[in-house]
Amino acid sequence: MSATASAGMLDLTDEQQDILATIRQFVDRDVIPHASRFDHDDEFPTEMVETMKEMGLFGTTIPEEYGGLGLDLVTYVLIVEELSRGWISLSGVVNTHFIASYMIKTFGTEEQKREYLPRMARGEIRSAFSMTEPHAGSDVQAIRTRAVPDGDEYVIDGQKMWVTNGLRAGLVMLLAVTDPSADPRHRGMTTFIVEKEAGVAELEGLTIPAPLKKLGYKGVESTELVFDGYRIDKGQILGGEEAGLGQGFKQFMAGIELGRVNIAARGLGIATSAFEHAIRYAQEREAFGKPISSHQSIQIKLAQMATKIRAARLLMLDAARRKQAGERADLEAGMAKLYATEIAEEVALEAMRIYGGYGYSQEYPIERLYRDAPVLILGEGSNEIQHLIIARRLLERYAI
């Protein structure tokens, strides 16, 4: 039921099938056998990430002229699904990097593209995406981080939260308020490309506290970023000062919309992994003299799990294809994110029920999948917010 196994259903090209087969081989060989150990130790998977760099995955959607693979969004989300099938934290390493490269590719000046995209494509510099604050999650317009002009620089003060790759990233896409008097408020927000030394927690004007402790999604750090008089050149405004000042909210929302398709793929990866483990275990485990897969109650669970996974994949692909074609896709991306992440949690729980007590044990991967799933319900706009986005878009479409 993975993207690779479902290639015929998805009408994939030979190139897409070859790429996904390579990713699946990597996941089966190098990720799945070791993911639970890295998760339990909360250890960054350095060797896995190096392999991903060698495969060119950090430049998947970056145009070939800037050193990337130049692949389309559909191929990318299927790659993310496969990585997440192995371990969601691996897709977390590339997720924020992908959004950052998209923002630079779409909104950056030519100088910014040539400065950053080649290094990003090679994985020499990895990226983070910083919008959320302690008091401002879904309500982005409530952010307080300020960037005040001072000569040829801006001085940044404020605190960001839940920054995936915040410590190890060498590049951070940062949303800050440059005009607090703007009405509406989002017109006073600007994106800054913050280049910093990767892996260093204390920099001039920037402190990165110890990573946050989490239920799941381990191995990749989620951090705070504390700016206190951090100075940055005006040339680091995404798109340049003349074109980019006050455009940050729009730029970040474009990145988030793309990220929601990405999150849907990650949910699919978790659900697919849980299903694959469960259907194998159901045929191996015996109860009352026969494999539990012979019992109707287990068959119903497997049927429901597989149906939900297929429906979620079609929603994800529809959103990805619309976005790739340049169409408005906020409705479709919201639906895909909402449904795929909800079924990820549902399928992981059903897999645990099939495993019984063993599903609760760290000897098996189900407990890890169960702990990893909830973060997707919360990230890139909570699912409560997705309901509102979907409803508002529907009311626009069906206005009377």
PERA-V890572 format. One record per helix or strand of 3 or more residues. SS is the DSSP state (~ for helix, > for strand). FROM is the first residue (numbers start at 1). TO is the last residue. If there is no record, write none. Layout:
SS	FROM	TO
SS	FROM	TO
This chain:
~	7	10
~	14	31
~	35	41
~	46	54
~	57	59
~	64	66
~	73	86
~	88	107
~	110	121
>	127	130
~	140	142
>	146	150
>	153	164
>	171	177
~	185	188
>	189	195
>	222	233
~	234	236
~	241	244
~	248	284
~	292	294
~	296	324
~	330	360
~	366	378
~	383	397
